[in-house]
Amino acid sequence: MNEGKKTKTEVKRTPRYMEIPVTYEVYCVESGDTLWTISKSFNIPVQLMNLNKLSSDRIYPGQMIKIRER
C-alpha cells in the first residue's frame, strides 16, 4: 500500500498586500547640477530629496535620480 509515503498538501495563501509597480522619470546628474537647478529645469517642486530618500542635498555626476512618477 502507501506505507511510508506522505502526501504533500500545498496551501495557497492570499498576500496581505499587492505590490503595484510605480515607474518614475529619471535624470542622470551632470557636473554642476544641484537639486534646485534640476527642479527648476523640470518645473517641479524641490522634493527630490524625499522622492530619492537622500539624507543630504549632495548629488554626484552620473547619479540617477527620480524626477516624478509616471
Secondary structure, DSSP 8 states (H G I E B T S, - for coil): --TT-----------SS------EEEEE--TT--HHHHHHHTT--S-HHHHTT-SSS---TT-EEEEEE-
